[in-house]
C-alpha cells in the first residue's frame, strides 16, 4: 500500500492563474481537516492596462510584402507570472515552518508553470499532482476530491 496523500501536516496548494489557496491538513489521513493558511490573489486589470502595443508588423527582406504578428495574450502572461508568485509564497512558508509533504492542485497550464518555477528541493516533497481547477470550490468539496484521489492512488 502506498503512503496516503493527506497525512497530518500536509500542505495543499490549490490554484489557478488568478487565485491560490495554501491549505494545511490539521486532521489525519482518514479524516482530513483542511484549513486555509494563505490566500493569494491577482487583480484582473483590463488588457489596455497590461499592454499597450498594437500587433507588430514584419517586413519581408525582399519586396514590399508585410504581415502582422500574433498579438500578445497579456492575461495569459499575467497568469503565468502568478504561478511564480505562488511558488514564492511556498518558499516563504517553507522559511517559516518545515514543509513535510506537498500536494499541487491546478489546471494543466498552471500546473506546468508551477513545475517550471518550483525549486529542486520541493520536488521531493510533492506527493500528488492533481490537474483540476478547484479554486472556486468550497473547502469541503476540495477535501472530498482529495479523499477520492487518495482512494484511487
N, C-alpha and C positions, 0 to 999 in steps of 0.2 A: 504494500500500500504506500502511496506517495504521501509526502507531508501535506498537511492542509494549507490551503491558500490563506485563510483568515485566522491564523493563530493570534493569540493575545499580543498586542503591541504592534501589529502590522499596520503600516501606513498605506492608504489607498489614495491615488491621485485620479480624480475624475475631472476631465477637462475637454474643452474643445477650443476653437480659435478665439473665443471671447470671454469665457469664464472657466475657472478651475476651482475645484474643492480639494483640499487635502484633508482626508479623514483619517482617524485612528480607531482601531478596534480595541475597545476597553473591555470587551467580553471574551468569550472563549471561541474556539473554532466551531463548536457545535451550536453555540448561542451567541453570535456576534452582536455587539452593541457599538455601532459606529457613531462617533461624534465628530463634529466639524472642528478642525484645528485651525485652518487658514482658508480664506476665500480670496481669490484673485480675480479682478475684473478688468476688462479692457474697454475703454469707451469706443463707440462706433460712430466716428465723425463721417460726414458726407465725403464723397470722393474728391470734391473740389478742395477740401482741406488736406487731403492726404497727398495729392499730387496735382500739379497744375499744367503739366506739359501736354501738348497735343501729340497725337501719334507721330512718330518720326517718319522721315522720308529718306529713301535710299535712291541715289542716282547711279545709273549704270556708268561704268568707266568708258564705254564706247557708245556713242549715240546719245539721244536725248531722252531715253526711257527713264522712268522713275516709278517707284512703287512705295506703298505705305508699309510700315512695320506694325506688328501687332501692338495694341495698346496695353500698357502695364495694368495688371489687376492689383490695384493698391490695397484692396481689402484682403486679398489672399496673402500679400506680403506682410500686412499687419498681423494676420492670424499666425503666419509662420514665425514672426518675431515674438509673438506672445508665448509660443511654445518654449522659447529660450527664457522668457520671464518665469514660466512655471518651473523650469529646471533651476533657475536662480533661487526661487522660493524653497525648493527642496534642499539646495546647498545650505541656505541659511538655517533651515530646520535641522539639518544634519550637524551644523555647528552648535546649535543649542542643546540638542539631545541626540542620543545614539539611535540611528535607524537600524532596525533588525531585519525587517522584510518590507518589500515594496510591491504594490500591485498597481499597474497602469491601466486605466480605462479611458479610451479616447477613440474618436472616429479615425479611420485609416490614415488620412492625410496628416492629422495632428499627431498620431502615433509615430508616423515616420519622422516628423520633425523632432519629437521628443527623443526618439532613439538616437538621432544625429547629435542632439545637444547634450545628452546625458554623459557625465564624466565616466571614465572606465571603472572607477571604484563603485559606482552604483549598479553596474551590470550584474555583479554577484548577488545583490540584494533583491533583484526582481524575481518574484515567484510566479507571477502570471501577467500576461498582457491580454486585455480584452478589447477588441476593436468594435466598440459600440458607443453611441452618443447618449450618455446617461446624465448629462449636465443639468438638464431641466427636470429630472425626476426627483421625487422626494427621497429622503434617506432610507425609508422603509423599502421602497422599490429597488434602490441600489443594493441594499442588503440582500433582498430576495434574488436578484440577478447574480450576485457574487456567491451566494449559497448554492444556486443552481450550477454555476460554473465549477464550484468546489466538488459537487456530487459527480459531475461528469469527468472531472480530471482524474 
